Amino acid sequence: MTHDPHDLAGAYALDALPDTERRRFQRHLPGCQACADEVTGLRETTARLALAASRRPPPALRDRVLAEIGRTRQSPPRLTRRLPPAPGRGLSWLAAAACLLLALAGGITAARFQGDAERARDLNRRIAAVMTAPDARSSTARTQDGATVTVVSSRSLDEAVITTSRLKRLPAAKTYQLWFLAASAAPRPGGVLRPPADRPSRPIIASGLGNARQIAMTVEPAGGSARPSTDPFLTLPLA
């Protein structure tokens, strides 16, 4: 255990601290701007390095994984003691019902796995394309309470990747909303997000830059609004 919390910024940014050290650093972080800046920079750099080093899996890998799921039987859990004898036939229908439910749940899980894998792969591909685009431009802005929002945009791909860090938690009836701003047009919705308060948000994709030159963020009712109901608390330039 280190006695200087300033030495924990790197490990905290990588989520590599044990619970005690992590809580200690989180208590230190709001009062130390230097550590806050270092953590933000390290997390952004880590995300860029991860995307730059990522490799697309072979196309046949998905088919092999799904095929194995369909024909591989799960091993039963190893018992540490003998089960008591069955009390009689009265519970046999419960066992049958339980088996049926497990079979149905397994089928639903496999279907969801396939859908989630497809969506995750598509999202990762789009994020990597924006981050590595020749015309990609990155900009970061900080709010008055120390939160940061980073936008990487590509005009050629007509998309932007947005990440946030330390945005304050909103009540359930509110959400953050992105807006595309152009010189001679009304703000256009760019998506809603509810990032976690204690760690960076997952990157999201905002499509349809059009002629917008800025992206702004407001607080709106849950589900978003057709037009901003509050003034933007943060504005960033786009590529």
N, C-alpha and C positions, 0 to 999 in steps of 0.2 A: 504493500500500500504506500503510495506517495503522499507526502505531507504538503506539497505545493499544488493546489488545484489547477494552476496554470499549466502544469505538465500533463493534464488529462485531456486537453482539447482534441488531440489527434485520435486517441482511443475512443473518445465520446463520439466524434464525427463518424467513426467506423462502427459504432454500436458494439464496441469490444470491451466495455467496462462491466465489472460485476455490479450487482444491484446496489451495494453499499456505496461504492465509488461513484456510480452514476447518479444516485440521489444527492450525494455531496456536491458533485459538479453542477447539477441542476439548481441547487440552492445558491451556488456561487455565480452562475451564468448571468442572471438578470442584472447584477451589479457590476459586471466587468465587460465593458464594451470591446476591449481587446480580444478577450476569449470569444465573444459573440461573433466578431468579424472573422476570427481564425476558423471557428467551426463552420460558418457559412461558406467561406472560401474552400475549405477542405471538402465539404460535402459536394459543392458544385464541381470541384476538380475530380472527385471520386466518380461522380455520375458521368462526367465526360470521358474519363478513362475507361469506365466500364462499357460505355456505348462504343467507344473507339475499338476496344479489344473484343467486342462480342462477335461471334460467328454464327451465321445462320445454319441450323442443323440440316443434314441431308434430307431431301424430300421424302425418301423412303422410311425415315425413322418413325414418323407419326403412324404410318400404316403398320409397322412392326409392333409398336407399343400397343396400339388398339387391338391388334390380332392376339397378342399375348394376354391382354386383359380378358378377352372373351374365352380363352381356353385354359387359363391358369387357375387352378383351385387354390384358395387361400388355406394355409396350414392352420389347424385349430390351435388355440392357446394351450401352452403347457400347464398342466394342473399341478399344484403343489401338494394337494391332498385328494383323497378319493371323495367323489360326490356321494351324498347319501342316496340310498335306494329310492326309486320312484314310489310315491305313496299309493299308486293305483292307476287305473285307466281313466279316472275322472279328469285328469289334466292332459290327456293325450291330445285333445283338440286344441289346447293352448300351445303345445309344442308345435303342432302343425301350423297354427296361425302365425306363430313366431317365425317359423321357417319361411312361410309365404311372404311375410313382411320384409324379412332380410333379403329374399330374392328380389322383391320389387325395389327395395332401396338400392341394392347393388346395380340393377339396371338403370335406375335414375341417376346414380352417381356416375356410372360410365358415360351416360349421355351428357351429363353436365361437364364431366372432365373433357370430353371431346369439344363441346362448345366453348368452354373456358380456354382451352388450349389454343383453339383457332383465334379467339379474340385477343388473347395475350400475344400470340405470334404476330398478328396484324398490327397491334399497337406498338410492339417493339420495332417492327420493320419501319413503321411510319416515323417513330421517334428518331431512329438511327438515320433515316433518310434526311430529315430536317437538320439534325445536328451535324451531318457531314456534307450538306449541300454546299456547292461552291459559293453561293451568295448568302449563306447563313450569317445572321447578325445577332449578337447576344447583347442584352441590356439588363441591368439589375437596378431596382429601386428599393429604398428602405422607407418604411412608414415611421411616423413619429414615435410609436411605441416599440421600435426596434425590429419589427418583422421585415422580411425581405421577399420580393417577388422577382423571379428571373424569367425572361422571355427570350427564346431563340426562335427566330422567324426566317422563313425562306420565301421570297417573292415568287421564285420560279415554281415552287411546289404549292404555293397558295395556302401554306399552313404555318402554325406556330406551336412550339412546345412551351408550356408554362409550368413552373415549379414554385412552390412557396415554402417558407420556413418561419415558424413562430408567429403565424397569424393567430390572433386571439380567438378563443372558442366562442361561437355564436349560439344563442338559444335555438331551440328546435324550430321555431317559427321563422328563422332568418337563414339566409345563405349568402355566400359571396357570388357575384356575377361579373363576367367579363364582357366588355363592349369594344367593338371596333369603331374607331373614330376617323371620319373623313372630313375634309375642309368644308364641303358643300352638301352634306347629307346628315340625316339623323343618325344617332348611334345605333349600331346593329348588334344584337345579342351574340356573344361568342361562347356561351356555355356557363354553367354554374359549377361550384365546387364547395365542399365542406372539408377543408384540410384539417388534419389533427393538430392540436395546439402544442404538443410536446416534441414533435419531430417533423422533418420535411414531408411535404405531400408527395404522392406519386405523380409523375409527370402526366399532364393531360394534353390532348391535341385540340387546338382550335382551328377550324377550317374556314375557308372563304375570306381571305384577307381583302380581296377586291382592291379598291382604291384607298383603303384605310391606311393612315400613316401613324396611328397610335393605337394602343390598346389600354383600356382603363378598367378599374375595378370598383364596384360599389357594393353596398349591403342591401339586399332585396328580400322580400318575403320568400319563404320556402317554395321551391319550384321555379323561381325566377320571374322576371317581369318582361313585358313587351317593350317597355322603354324605362330608362332609369328613373327611380323614384327618389333617389338621394344623389348628392354630388359625389363624383369620384374622389376617393381618398388616395388614389395612386394612379399615375399615368406613365406609360413607357413607350418609347419609339419602336416602330416596326421597320424591318428591312425595306 
